């Protein structure tokens, strides 16, 4: 799981200096917003049950290694092939 650091206190801003998220306060009531986290570390957490992924190879391998089910949402290139492997071969998720 993500451990808070000094950088977590920084606002997530767009390139004009304003807040990136207009509903930040509401979202923070539901979870934590951080500028960066270790995806593999988060996927390895027992509280992580499902991962919505665009199916790039690294994310796919990290999900497989962590035993996390996936909702595959491929966009282009090898992502479609990876999503087919996720659903039809490894049976570790579904394609959208």
Buried (B, 14 or more C-beta within 10 A) or exposed (E): EEEEEEEBEEEEEEEEEEEEBEEEEEEEEEEEEBEEBEBBBBBBEEEBEEBEBBBBEEBBEBBBEBEBBBBBEBEEEEBBEBBBBBBEEEEBBEBE
